């Protein structure tokens, strides 16, 4: 009974931390969507860049570190957003998701080719999986990142800028969450039992 009482605050605290982490990561996208709708893609891009930098700084101060994937994505936002504003060409911000997802896919496929699971390096403290599980999970995420890169290319080339922004905000994140949840079975099947 006492253990249950002490575990509840820890669980609530962990849930709050996860929600805060999600808000820090999604915040710049929401700001991008709102500013784009009111002032256009160039203002939206500028504010997106600032919001992304603020998000990375907030992540560093609140959680003690900046995760690798948001850091790479943030660097690409600054580079491609900067090119978008400098050259006044929205193609750069539109291809940013393609480049980021292709980089993640290439890194994961490259790691597998070299006999390493890079996801184990990134998430080894969170999940305890056997080697087969890490290989399968890495392969699945590499394929998913490839899918997202191709999907972004198809969408930005075939729809209006406002529709693409809506797709980026309201489709990519839910698709990623659904895919992540679909991996729970694999995580459970290959989990190494705690000692």
LORODREN-223177 format. One record per atom (N, C-alpha, C, CB): x, y negated, z negated; atom name; chain; residue in one letter. Coordinates in steps of 0.2 Angstrom, whole numbers. Glycine has a CB too. Layout:
<atoms>
<<X; Y; Z>; CA; A; a> ...
</atoms>
This chain:
<atoms>
<<4; 6; 0>; N; A; x> <<0; 0; 0>; CA; A; x> <<4; -6; 0>; C; A; x> <<-5; 0; -6>; CB; A; x> <<10; -6; -4>; N; A; x> <<14; -12; -4>; CA; A; x> <<18; -13; 2>; C; A; x> <<19; -11; -10>; CB; A; x> <<20; -7; 5>; N; A; x> <<23; -7; 12>; CA; A; x> <<19; -10; 17>; C; A; x> <<25; 0; 14>; CB; A; x> <<12; -9; 17>; N; A; x> <<8; -12; 22>; CA; A; x> <<7; -19; 21>; C; A; x> <<1; -8; 21>; CB; A; x> <<7; -21; 15>; N; A; x> <<7; -29; 13>; CA; A; x> <<13; -32; 16>; C; A; x> <<6; -30; 6>; CB; A; x> <<19; -29; 15>; N; A; x> <<25; -32; 17>; CA; A; x> <<26; -32; 25>; C; A; x> <<31; -29; 14>; CB; A; x> <<23; -27; 28>; N; A; x> <<23; -26; 35>; CA; A; x> <<19; -31; 39>; C; A; x> <<22; -19; 37>; CB; A; x> <<13; -33; 36>; N; A; x> <<9; -37; 40>; CA; A; x> <<12; -44; 41>; C; A; x> <<2; -38; 35>; CB; A; x> <<15; -47; 36>; N; A; x> <<18; -54; 38>; CA; A; x> <<23; -53; 43>; C; A; x> <<21; -57; 32>; CB; A; x> <<27; -48; 43>; N; A; x> <<32; -47; 48>; CA; A; x> <<29; -46; 55>; C; A; x> <<37; -41; 46>; CB; A; x> <<24; -42; 55>; N; A; x> <<21; -41; 62>; CA; A; x> <<18; -47; 64>; C; A; x> <<15; -35; 61>; CB; A; x> <<14; -51; 60>; N; A; x> <<12; -58; 62>; CA; A; x> <<17; -62; 64>; C; A; x> <<8; -61; 56>; CB; A; x> <<23; -62; 61>; N; A; x> <<28; -67; 63>; CA; A; x> <<31; -64; 69>; C; A; x> <<34; -66; 57>; CB; A; x> <<32; -58; 70>; N; A; x> <<34; -55; 77>; CA; A; x> <<30; -57; 83>; C; A; x> <<35; -48; 76>; CB; A; x> <<23; -57; 81>; N; A; x> <<18; -58; 86>; CA; A; x> <<18; -66; 88>; C; A; x> <<11; -57; 84>; CB; A; x> <<19; -70; 83>; N; A; x> <<20; -77; 84>; CA; A; x> <<26; -79; 88>; C; A; x> <<20; -81; 77>; CB; A; x> <<31; -76; 86>; N; A; x> <<38; -77; 90>; CA; A; x> <<37; -75; 97>; C; A; x> <<43; -73; 87>; CB; A; x> <<34; -69; 99>; N; A; x> <<32; -67; 106>; CA; A; x> <<28; -72; 109>; C; A; x> <<29; -60; 106>; CB; A; x> <<23; -75; 106>; N; A; x> <<18; -80; 109>; CA; A; x> <<22; -86; 110>; C; A; x> <<12; -81; 105>; CB; A; x> <<26; -88; 106>; N; A; x> <<30; -94; 106>; CA; A; x> <<35; -93; 112>; C; A; x> <<34; -96; 100>; CB; A; x> <<38; -88; 113>; N; A; x> <<43; -86; 118>; CA; A; x> <<39; -87; 125>; C; A; x> <<46; -79; 117>; CB; A; x> <<33; -84; 125>; N; A; x> <<29; -84; 131>; CA; A; x> <<28; -91; 133>; C; A; x> <<23; -79; 130>; CB; A; x> <<26; -95; 128>; N; A; x> <<24; -102; 130>; CA; A; x> <<30; -106; 132>; C; A; x> <<21; -105; 123>; CB; A; x> <<36; -105; 129>; N; A; x> <<42; -108; 132>; CA; A; x> <<43; -106; 139>; C; A; x> <<48; -106; 127>; CB; A; x> <<42; -100; 141>; N; A; x> <<44; -98; 147>; CA; A; x> <<39; -100; 152>; C; A; x> <<45; -90; 147>; CB; A; x> <<32; -100; 150>; N; A; x> <<27; -101; 155>; CA; A; x> <<26; -109; 156>; C; A; x> <<20; -98; 153>; CB; A; x> <<27; -113; 150>; N; A; x> <<26; -120; 150>; CA; A; x> <<28; -124; 156>; C; A; x> <<30; -123; 144>; CB; A; x> <<34; -123; 159>; N; A; x> <<37; -126; 165>; CA; A; x> <<32; -125; 171>; C; A; x> <<44; -125; 166>; CB; A; x> <<30; -119; 172>; N; A; x> <<25; -117; 177>; CA; A; x> <<19; -121; 177>; C; A; x> <<24; -110; 178>; CB; A; x> <<16; -121; 171>; N; A; x> <<10; -125; 170>; CA; A; x> <<10; -132; 171>; C; A; x> <<7; -123; 163>; CB; A; x> <<16; -135; 169>; N; A; x> <<17; -142; 170>; CA; A; x> <<18; -143; 178>; C; A; x> <<24; -144; 167>; CB; A; x> <<22; -139; 181>; N; A; x> <<23; -139; 188>; CA; A; x> <<16; -139; 192>; C; A; x> <<27; -133; 191>; CB; A; x> <<11; -134; 190>; N; A; x> <<5; -134; 193>; CA; A; x> <<1; -140; 192>; C; A; x> <<1; -128; 190>; CB; A; x> <<1; -143; 186>; N; A; x> <<-3; -149; 184>; CA; A; x> <<-1; -155; 188>; C; A; x> <<-3; -150; 177>; CB; A; x> <<6; -156; 188>; N; A; x> <<9; -162; 191>; CA; A; x> <<8; -161; 199>; C; A; x> <<16; -163; 189>; CB; A; x> <<9; -156; 202>; N; A; x> <<8; -155; 209>; CA; A; x> <<1; -156; 211>; C; A; x> <<10; -147; 211>; CB; A; x> <<-4; -154; 207>; N; A; x> <<-11; -155; 209>; CA; A; x> <<-12; -163; 208>; C; A; x> <<-15; -152; 204>; CB; A; x> <<-9; -167; 204>; N; A; x> <<-11; -174; 203>; CA; A; x> <<-6; -178; 207>; C; A; x> <<-10; -176; 196>; CB; A; x> <<0; -176; 209>; N; A; x> <<5; -181; 212>; CA; A; x> <<9; -178; 218>; C; A; x> <<10; -183; 207>; CB; A; x> <<8; -172; 219>; N; A; x> <<11; -169; 225>; CA; A; x> <<17; -165; 223>; C; A; x> <<13; -174; 230>; CB; A; x> <<20; -161; 228>; N; A; x> <<25; -156; 227>; CA; A; x> <<31; -159; 225>; C; A; x> <<26; -152; 233>; CB; A; x> <<33; -165; 227>; N; A; x> <<40; -168; 225>; CA; A; x> <<40; -170; 218>; C; A; x> <<41; -174; 230>; CB; A; x> <<34; -174; 216>; N; A; x> <<34; -175; 209>; CA; A; x> <<33; -169; 204>; C; A; x> <<28; -180; 207>; CB; A; x> <<30; -164; 207>; N; A; x> <<29; -158; 203>; CA; A; x> <<36; -154; 203>; C; A; x> <<24; -153; 207>; CB; A; x> <<40; -155; 208>; N; A; x> <<46; -151; 208>; CA; A; x> <<51; -155; 203>; C; A; x> <<50; -152; 215>; CB; A; x> <<51; -162; 203>; N; A; x> <<55; -165; 198>; CA; A; x> <<53; -164; 191>; C; A; x> <<54; -173; 199>; CB; A; x> <<47; -164; 189>; N; A; x> <<45; -163; 183>; CA; A; x> <<46; -155; 181>; C; A; x> <<37; -164; 182>; CB; A; x> <<45; -151; 186>; N; A; x> <<47; -144; 185>; CA; A; x> <<54; -143; 182>; C; A; x> <<45; -140; 191>; CB; A; x> <<59; -146; 186>; N; A; x> <<66; -146; 184>; CA; A; x> <<67; -148; 177>; C; A; x> <<70; -150; 189>; CB; A; x> <<64; -154; 175>; N; A; x> <<65; -157; 168>; CA; A; x> <<62; -152; 163>; C; A; x> <<62; -164; 168>; CB; A; x> <<56; -149; 165>; N; A; x> <<52; -145; 160>; CA; A; x> <<56; -138; 159>; C; A; x> <<45; -143; 162>; CB; A; x> <<59; -136; 164>; N; A; x> <<63; -130; 164>; CA; A; x> <<70; -131; 160>; C; A; x> <<66; -128; 171>; CB; A; x> <<73; -136; 161>; N; A; x> <<79; -138; 156>; CA; A; x> <<77; -138; 149>; C; A; x> <<82; -144; 159>; CB; A; x> <<71; -142; 148>; N; A; x> <<69; -143; 141>; CA; A; x> <<67; -136; 138>; C; A; x> <<62; -147; 141>; CB; A; x> <<64; -132; 142>; N; A; x> <<62; -125; 140>; CA; A; x> <<68; -121; 138>; C; A; x> <<58; -121; 146>; CB; A; x> <<74; -121; 142>; N; A; x> <<80; -117; 140>; CA; A; x> <<83; -120; 134>; C; A; x> <<85; -118; 146>; CB; A; x> <<83; -126; 133>; N; A; x> <<86; -129; 127>; CA; A; x> <<82; -127; 121>; C; A; x> <<86; -137; 127>; CB; A; x> <<75; -127; 122>; N; A; x> <<70; -125; 116>; CA; A; x> <<72; -118; 115>; C; A; x> <<63; -127; 118>; CB; A; x> <<72; -114; 120>; N; A; x> <<74; -107; 119>; CA; A; x> <<80; -106; 115>; C; A; x> <<74; -103; 125>; CB; A; x> <<85; -110; 116>; N; A; x> <<92; -109; 113>; CA; A; x> <<91; -111; 105>; C; A; x> <<97; -114; 116>; CB; A; x> <<87; -116; 104>; N; A; x> <<87; -118; 97>; CA; A; x> <<82; -114; 93>; C; A; x> <<84; -126; 97>; CB; A; x> <<76; -112; 96>; N; A; x> <<71; -108; 93>; CA; A; x> <<73; -101; 92>; C; A; x> <<65; -108; 96>; CB; A; x> <<77; -98; 97>; N; A; x> <<78; -91; 96>; CA; A; x> <<85; -89; 96>; C; A; x> <<75; -87; 102>; CB; A; x> <<90; -94; 96>; N; A; x> <<97; -93; 95>; CA; A; x> <<101; -91; 101>; C; A; x> <<98; -88; 90>; CB; A; x> <<97; -90; 107>; N; A; x> <<100; -88; 113>; CA; A; x> <<96; -90; 119>; C; A; x> <<103; -81; 113>; CB; A; x> <<99; -90; 125>; N; A; x> <<95; -91; 131>; CA; A; x> <<95; -84; 135>; C; A; x> <<97; -97; 135>; CB; A; x> <<89; -81; 136>; N; A; x> <<89; -74; 139>; CA; A; x> <<92; -75; 146>; C; A; x> <<82; -71; 139>; CB; A; x> <<95; -70; 149>; N; A; x> <<99; -70; 155>; CA; A; x> <<94; -72; 161>; C; A; x> <<102; -63; 157>; CB; A; x> <<88; -68; 161>; N; A; x> <<84; -70; 167>; CA; A; x> <<81; -77; 167>; C; A; x> <<78; -65; 167>; CB; A; x> <<79; -79; 162>; N; A; x> <<77; -87; 162>; CA; A; x> <<82; -91; 164>; C; A; x> <<73; -89; 156>; CB; A; x> <<88; -90; 161>; N; A; x> <<94; -94; 163>; CA; A; x> <<96; -94; 170>; C; A; x> <<100; -91; 159>; CB; A; x> <<96; -88; 174>; N; A; x> <<97; -88; 181>; CA; A; x> <<92; -91; 185>; C; A; x> <<98; -81; 183>; CB; A; x> <<85; -90; 183>; N; A; x> <<80; -93; 186>; CA; A; x> <<80; -101; 185>; C; A; x> <<73; -90; 183>; CB; A; x> <<82; -103; 179>; N; A; x> <<82; -110; 178>; CA; A; x> <<88; -114; 182>; C; A; x> <<84; -111; 170>; CB; A; x> <<93; -110; 183>; N; A; x> <<99; -113; 187>; CA; A; x> <<96; -114; 194>; C; A; x> <<105; -108; 187>; CB; A; x> <<92; -109; 196>; N; A; x> <<90; -109; 203>; CA; A; x> <<85; -114; 204>; C; A; x> <<87; -102; 205>; CB; A; x> <<80; -116; 199>; N; A; x> <<76; -121; 199>; CA; A; x> <<79; -128; 200>; C; A; x> <<71; -121; 192>; CB; A; x> <<85; -129; 196>; N; A; x> <<88; -135; 196>; CA; A; x> <<92; -136; 203>; C; A; x> <<94; -135; 191>; CB; A; x> <<95; -130; 206>; N; A; x> <<98; -131; 212>; CA; A; x> <<93; -132; 218>; C; A; x> <<102; -124; 214>; CB; A; x> <<88; -127; 218>; N; A; x> <<83; -128; 224>; CA; A; x> <<78; -134; 223>; C; A; x> <<79; -121; 225>; CB; A; x> <<77; -136; 217>; N; A; x> <<73; -142; 216>; CA; A; x> <<77; -148; 218>; C; A; x> <<71; -142; 208>; CB; A; x> <<83; -148; 216>; N; A; x> <<87; -154; 218>; CA; A; x> <<88; -154; 225>; C; A; x> <<94; -153; 215>; CB; A; x> <<88; -149; 229>; N; A; x> <<89; -149; 236>; CA; A; x> <<82; -151; 239>; C; A; x> <<90; -142; 239>; CB; A; x> <<76; -149; 236>; N; A; x> <<70; -151; 238>; CA; A; x> <<69; -159; 238>; C; A; x> <<64; -148; 234>; CB; A; x> <<71; -162; 232>; N; A; x> <<70; -169; 231>; CA; A; x> <<75; -173; 235>; C; A; x> <<71; -171; 224>; CB; A; x> <<82; -171; 236>; N; A; x> <<87; -174; 239>; CA; A; x> <<85; -175; 247>; C; A; x> <<94; -171; 238>; CB; A; x> <<83; -169; 249>; N; A; x> <<82; -168; 257>; CA; A; x> <<74; -170; 258>; C; A; x> <<84; -162; 259>; CB; A; x> <<70; -171; 253>; N; A; x> <<63; -172; 254>; CA; A; x> <<60; -166; 258>; C; A; x> <<62; -179; 257>; CB; A; x> <<62; -160; 257>; N; A; x> <<60; -154; 260>; CA; A; x> <<57; -149; 255>; C; A; x> <<65; -151; 265>; CB; A; x> <<51; -147; 255>; N; A; x> <<48; -143; 250>; CA; A; x> <<50; -135; 252>; C; A; x> <<41; -144; 250>; CB; A; x> <<53; -134; 257>; N; A; x> <<55; -127; 259>; CA; A; x> <<59; -124; 253>; C; A; x> <<58; -126; 266>; CB; A; x> <<64; -128; 251>; N; A; x> <<69; -126; 246>; CA; A; x> <<65; -123; 240>; C; A; x> <<74; -132; 244>; CB; A; x> <<61; -127; 237>; N; A; x> <<57; -125; 231>; CA; A; x> <<53; -119; 232>; C; A; x> <<53; -131; 228>; CB; A; x> <<50; -118; 238>; N; A; x> <<46; -112; 240>; CA; A; x> <<50; -106; 241>; C; A; x> <<43; -114; 247>; CB; A; x> <<57; -107; 243>; N; A; x> <<61; -100; 244>; CA; A; x> <<64; -99; 237>; C; A; x> <<66; -101; 249>; CB; A; x> <<64; -103; 232>; N; A; x> <<67; -101; 226>; CA; A; x> <<65; -95; 223>; C; A; x> <<66; -107; 221>; CB; A; x> <<58; -93; 223>; N; A; x> <<56; -87; 220>; CA; A; x> <<59; -81; 224>; C; A; x> <<49; -86; 220>; CB; A; x> <<59; -82; 231>; N; A; x> <<62; -76; 235>; CA; A; x> <<69; -75; 233>; C; A; x> <<61; -78; 242>; CB; A; x> <<73; -81; 233>; N; A; x> <<80; -80; 231>; CA; A; x> <<81; -77; 224>; C; A; x> <<84; -87; 231>; CB; A; x> <<78; -79; 219>; N; A; x> <<79; -77; 212>; CA; A; x> <<77; -69; 212>; C; A; x> <<74; -81; 207>; CB; A; x> <<71; -67; 215>; N; A; x> <<69; -60; 214>; CA; A; x> <<74; -56; 219>; C; A; x> <<62; -60; 217>; CB; A; x> <<76; -58; 224>; N; A; x> <<81; -55; 228>; CA; A; x> <<87; -54; 224>; C; A; x> <<82; -58; 235>; CB; A; x> <<90; -59; 221>; N; A; x> <<96; -58; 217>; CA; A; x> <<95; -53; 211>; C; A; x> <<98; -65; 214>; CB; A; x> <<89; -53; 208>; N; A; x> <<88; -48; 202>; CA; A; x> <<88; -41; 205>; C; A; x> <<81; -50; 199>; CB; A; x> <<84; -40; 211>; N; A; x> <<84; -34; 214>; CA; A; x> <<91; -31; 216>; C; A; x> <<79; -34; 220>; CB; A; x> <<95; -36; 220>; N; A; x> <<101; -34; 222>; CA; A; x> <<106; -32; 216>; C; A; x> <<105; -40; 226>; CB; A; x> <<105; -36; 210>; N; A; x> <<109; -34; 205>; CA; A; x> <<108; -27; 202>; C; A; x> <<109; -39; 199>; CB; A; x> <<101; -26; 201>; N; A; x> <<99; -19; 199>; CA; A; x> <<101; -14; 203>; C; A; x> <<91; -20; 197>; CB; A; x> <<99; -14; 210>; N; A; x> <<101; -9; 214>; CA; A; x> <<109; -8; 215>; C; A; x> <<99; -11; 222>; CB; A; x> <<113; -14; 214>; N; A; x> <<120; -13; 214>; CA; A; x> <<122; -10; 208>; C; A; x> <<123; -20; 215>; CB; A; x> <<119; -11; 202>; N; A; x> <<121; -8; 196>; CA; A; x> <<120; 0; 197>; C; A; x> <<118; -11; 190>; CB; A; x> <<114; 2; 199>; N; A; x> <<112; 9; 200>; CA; A; x> <<117; 12; 205>; C; A; x> <<105; 10; 203>; CB; A; x> <<119; 9; 210>; N; A; x> <<124; 11; 215>; CA; A; x> <<131; 13; 212>; C; A; x> <<125; 7; 221>; CB; A; x> <<132; 8; 207>; N; A; x> <<139; 9; 204>; CA; A; x> <<138; 14; 198>; C; A; x> <<141; 2; 201>; CB; A; x> <<132; 16; 197>; N; A; x> <<131; 21; 191>; CA; A; x> <<130; 18; 184>; C; A; x> <<138; 25; 190>; CB; A; x> <<127; 12; 184>; N; A; x> <<126; 8; 178>; CA; A; x> <<119; 6; 179>; C; A; x> <<131; 3; 177>; CB; A; x> <<115; 6; 173>; N; A; x> <<109; 3; 172>; CA; A; x> <<109; -4; 169>; C; A; x> <<104; 7; 168>; CB; A; x> <<109; -10; 173>; N; A; x> <<110; -16; 170>; CA; A; x> <<104; -18; 165>; C; A; x> <<110; -21; 176>; CB; A; x> <<98; -15; 166>; N; A; x> <<93; -16; 161>; CA; A; x> <<95; -14; 154>; C; A; x> <<86; -12; 164>; CB; A; x> <<99; -8; 154>; N; A; x> <<101; -6; 148>; CA; A; x> <<105; -11; 144>; C; A; x> <<105; 1; 148>; CB; A; x> <<109; -15; 148>; N; A; x> <<113; -20; 145>; CA; A; x> <<109; -25; 143>; C; A; x> <<118; -23; 151>; CB; A; x> <<104; -27; 146>; N; A; x> <<100; -33; 144>; CA; A; x> <<95; -31; 139>; C; A; x> <<96; -35; 150>; CB; A; x> <<92; -25; 139>; N; A; x> <<86; -23; 135>; CA; A; x> <<88; -17; 130>; C; A; x> <<80; -21; 138>; CB; A; x> <<94; -15; 130>; N; A; x> <<97; -10; 126>; CA; A; x> <<95; -10; 118>; C; A; x> <<104; -9; 127>; CB; A; x> <<95; -17; 116>; N; A; x> <<93; -18; 109>; CA; A; x> <<86; -17; 107>; C; A; x> <<96; -25; 107>; CB; A; x> <<82; -18; 113>; N; A; x> <<74; -18; 112>; CA; A; x> <<71; -11; 113>; C; A; x> <<71; -23; 117>; CB; A; x> <<74; -7; 118>; N; A; x> <<71; -1; 119>; CA; A; x> <<77; 4; 118>; C; A; x> <<69; 0; 127>; CB; A; x> <<75; 10; 116>; N; A; x> <<80; 16; 115>; CA; A; x> <<78; 21; 120>; C; A; x> <<80; 18; 107>; CB; A; x> <<81; 21; 126>; N; A; x> <<79; 26; 131>; CA; A; x> <<85; 31; 132>; C; A; x> <<77; 23; 137>; CB; A; x> <<83; 37; 135>; N; A; x> <<89; 41; 137>; CA; A; x> <<91; 38; 144>; C; A; x> <<87; 48; 138>; CB; A; x> <<97; 41; 147>; N; A; x> <<100; 38; 153>; CA; A; x> <<95; 39; 159>; C; A; x> <<106; 42; 154>; CB; A; x> <<91; 44; 159>; N; A; x> <<86; 45; 165>; CA; A; x> <<81; 40; 164>; C; A; x> <<83; 53; 164>; CB; A; x> <<79; 39; 158>; N; A; x> <<74; 33; 158>; CA; A; x> <<76; 27; 160>; C; A; x> <<72; 33; 150>; CB; A; x> <<82; 25; 158>; N; A; x> <<85; 18; 160>; CA; A; x> <<86; 18; 168>; C; A; x> <<92; 17; 157>; CB; A; x> <<88; 24; 171>; N; A; x> <<89; 24; 178>; CA; A; x> <<82; 23; 182>; C; A; x> <<92; 31; 180>; CB; A; x> <<77; 26; 179>; N; A; x> <<70; 26; 182>; CA; A; x> <<67; 19; 181>; C; A; x> <<65; 31; 179>; CB; A; x> <<68; 16; 175>; N; A; x> <<66; 9; 174>; CA; A; x> <<69; 4; 178>; C; A; x> <<66; 8; 166>; CB; A; x> <<76; 5; 179>; N; A; x> <<79; 0; 183>; CA; A; x> <<77; 1; 190>; C; A; x> <<87; 1; 182>; CB; A; x> <<77; 7; 193>; N; A; x> <<74; 7; 200>; CA; A; x> <<68; 4; 201>; C; A; x> <<74; 15; 202>; CB; A; x> <<63; 5; 196>; N; A; x> <<56; 3; 197>; CA; A; x> <<56; -5; 197>; C; A; x> <<52; 5; 191>; CB; A; x> <<60; -8; 192>; N; A; x> <<61; -15; 192>; CA; A; x> <<64; -18; 198>; C; A; x> <<64; -18; 186>; CB; A; x> <<69; -15; 201>; N; A; x> <<72; -17; 207>; CA; A; x> <<68; -17; 213>; C; A; x> <<79; -12; 208>; CB; A; x> <<63; -12; 213>; N; A; x> <<58; -11; 218>; CA; A; x> <<53; -17; 217>; C; A; x> <<55; -4; 219>; CB; A; x> <<51; -18; 211>; N; A; x> <<46; -23; 210>; CA; A; x> <<49; -30; 212>; C; A; x> <<44; -23; 203>; CB; A; x> <<55; -32; 210>; N; A; x> <<58; -38; 212>; CA; A; x> <<58; -39; 219>; C; A; x> <<65; -39; 209>; CB; A; x> <<60; -33; 223>; N; A; x> <<60; -34; 230>; CA; A; x> <<53; -35; 233>; C; A; x> <<62; -27; 233>; CB; A; x> <<48; -32; 230>; N; A; x> <<41; -33; 232>; CA; A; x> <<39; -41; 231>; C; A; x> <<36; -29; 228>; CB; A; x> <<41; -43; 225>; N; A; x> <<40; -50; 224>; CA; A; x> <<43; -55; 229>; C; A; x> <<42; -52; 216>; CB; A; x> <<49; -54; 230>; N; A; x> <<53; -58; 235>; CA; A; x> <<49; -58; 242>; C; A; x> <<60; -55; 236>; CB; A; x> <<47; -52; 244>; N; A; x> <<44; -51; 251>; CA; A; x> <<37; -55; 250>; C; A; x> <<43; -44; 253>; CB; A; x> <<33; -54; 245>; N; A; x> <<27; -57; 244>; CA; A; x> <<27; -64; 244>; C; A; x> <<24; -54; 237>; CB; A; x> <<32; -67; 241>; N; A; x> <<33; -74; 241>; CA; A; x> <<34; -77; 248>; C; A; x> <<39; -76; 236>; CB; A; x> <<38; -73; 252>; N; A; x> <<40; -75; 259>; CA; A; x> <<34; -75; 263>; C; A; x> <<45; -71; 262>; CB; A; x> <<30; -70; 262>; N; A; x> <<23; -70; 266>; CA; A; x> <<19; -75; 264>; C; A; x> <<20; -63; 265>; CB; A; x> <<18; -77; 257>; N; A; x> <<13; -82; 255>; CA; A; x> <<15; -89; 257>; C; A; x> <<12; -81; 248>; CB; A; x> <<21; -91; 256>; N; A; x> <<23; -98; 257>; CA; A; x> <<23; -99; 264>; C; A; x> <<30; -99; 254>; CB; A; x> <<24; -94; 269>; N; A; x> <<24; -95; 276>; CA; A; x> <<17; -96; 279>; C; A; x> <<28; -90; 279>; CB; A; x> <<12; -93; 275>; N; A; x> <<5; -93; 278>; CA; A; x> <<0; -97; 275>; C; A; x> <<3; -85; 278>; CB; A; x> <<1; -100; 269>; N; A; x> <<-4; -104; 266>; CA; A; x> <<-1; -111; 265>; C; A; x> <<-6; -101; 259>; CB; A; x> <<-6; -116; 262>; N; A; x> <<-4; -122; 261>; CA; A; x> <<0; -123; 255>; C; A; x> <<-10; -127; 260>; CB; A; x> <<4; -128; 254>; N; A; x> <<8; -129; 248>; CA; A; x> <<4; -129; 242>; C; A; x> <<12; -136; 248>; CB; A; x> <<-2; -132; 241>; N; A; x> <<-6; -131; 235>; CA; A; x> <<-8; -124; 233>; C; A; x> <<-12; -136; 235>; CB; A; x> <<-10; -120; 239>; N; A; x> <<-11; -113; 238>; CA; A; x> <<-5; -109; 235>; C; A; x> <<-14; -110; 244>; CB; A; x> <<1; -111; 238>; N; A; x> <<7; -107; 236>; CA; A; x> <<8; -109; 229>; C; A; x> <<13; -110; 240>; CB; A; x> <<7; -115; 227>; N; A; x> <<9; -117; 220>; CA; A; x> <<4; -113; 215>; C; A; x> <<8; -124; 218>; CB; A; x> <<-3; -112; 217>; N; A; x> <<-7; -109; 213>; CA; A; x> <<-5; -101; 213>; C; A; x> <<-14; -109; 216>; CB; A; x> <<-3; -99; 218>; N; A; x> <<-1; -92; 219>; CA; A; x> <<5; -91; 214>; C; A; x> <<1; -90; 226>; CB; A; x> <<10; -95; 214>; N; A; x> <<16; -95; 210>; CA; A; x> <<14; -95; 203>; C; A; x> <<21; -101; 211>; CB; A; x> <<9; -99; 201>; N; A; x> <<7; -100; 194>; CA; A; x> <<2; -94; 191>; C; A; x> <<4; -106; 192>; CB; A; x> <<-3; -93; 196>; N; A; x> <<-8; -88; 193>; CA; A; x> <<-8; -81; 196>; C; A; x> <<-15; -91; 195>; CB; A; x> <<-3; -80; 200>; N; A; x> <<-3; -73; 203>; CA; A; x> <<4; -69; 201>; C; A; x> <<-3; -73; 211>; CB; A; x> <<10; -73; 201>; N; A; x> <<16; -70; 200>; CA; A; x> <<16; -67; 193>; C; A; x> <<22; -74; 201>; CB; A; x> <<15; -71; 188>; N; A; x> <<15; -69; 181>; CA; A; x> <<10; -64; 179>; C; A; x> <<13; -75; 176>; CB; A; x> <<4; -64; 181>; N; A; x> <<-1; -58; 180>; CA; A; x> <<2; -52; 183>; C; A; x> <<-8; -60; 182>; CB; A; x> <<4; -52; 189>; N; A; x> <<7; -46; 193>; CA; A; x> <<13; -43; 189>; C; A; x> <<9; -48; 200>; CB; A; x> <<17; -48; 186>; N; A; x> <<23; -45; 182>; CA; A; x> <<21; -42; 176>; C; A; x> <<28; -51; 181>; CB; A; x> <<16; -45; 173>; N; A; x> <<13; -42; 166>; CA; A; x> <<10; -36; 167>; C; A; x> <<8; -47; 163>; CB; A; x> <<6; -35; 173>; N; A; x> <<3; -29; 174>; CA; A; x> <<8; -23; 176>; C; A; x> <<-2; -29; 180>; CB; A; x> <<13; -25; 180>; N; A; x> <<18; -20; 181>; CA; A; x> <<22; -18; 175>; C; A; x> <<23; -24; 186>; CB; A; x> <<24; -23; 170>; N; A; x> <<27; -22; 164>; CA; A; x> <<23; -17; 160>; C; A; x> <<29; -28; 160>; CB; A; x> <<17; -18; 159>; N; A; x> <<12; -14; 155>; CA; A; x> <<12; -7; 159>; C; A; x> <<5; -17; 155>; CB; A; x> <<12; -6; 165>; N; A; x> <<12; 0; 168>; CA; A; x> <<18; 4; 167>; C; A; x> <<11; -1; 176>; CB; A; x> <<23; 2; 164>; N; A; x> <<29; 5; 163>; CA; A; x> <<29; 8; 156>; C; A; x> <<35; 1; 163>; CB; A; x> <<24; 7; 152>; N; A; x> <<24; 10; 145>; CA; A; x> <<24; 17; 145>; C; A; x> <<17; 7; 142>; CB; A; x> <<21; 20; 149>; N; A; x> <<21; 28; 150>; CA; A; x> <<28; 30; 150>; C; A; x> <<17; 31; 155>; CB; A; x> <<32; 27; 155>; N; A; x> <<39; 29; 156>; CA; A; x> <<43; 28; 150>; C; A; x> <<42; 25; 162>; CB; A; x> <<42; 22; 146>; N; A; x> <<46; 20; 140>; CA; A; x> <<45; 25; 135>; C; A; x> <<44; 13; 138>; CB; A; x> <<38; 28; 134>; N; A; x> <<37; 33; 129>; CA; A; x> <<40; 39; 131>; C; A; x> <<29; 33; 128>; CB; A; x> <<39; 41; 137>; N; A; x> <<42; 48; 140>; CA; A; x> <<49; 49; 139>; C; A; x> <<40; 49; 147>; CB; A; x> <<53; 43; 139>; N; A; x> <<60; 43; 139>; CA; A; x> <<63; 40; 132>; C; A; x> <<63; 40; 145>; CB; A; x> <<59; 39; 128>; N; A; x> <<61; 36; 122>; CA; A; x> <<65; 41; 117>; C; A; x> <<55; 33; 117>; CB; A; x> <<71; 38; 115>; N; A; x> <<75; 42; 110>; CA; A; x> <<72; 41; 103>; C; A; x> <<83; 40; 110>; CB; A; x> <<70; 47; 100>; N; A; x> <<67; 46; 93>; CA; A; x> <<72; 43; 88>; C; A; x> <<65; 53; 91>; CB; A; x> <<69; 38; 84>; N; A; x> <<73; 35; 79>; CA; A; x> <<76; 41; 74>; C; A; x> <<69; 30; 75>; CB; A; x> <<82; 40; 71>; N; A; x> <<85; 45; 67>; CA; A; x> <<80; 45; 60>; C; A; x> <<92; 43; 65>; CB; A; x> 
</atoms>
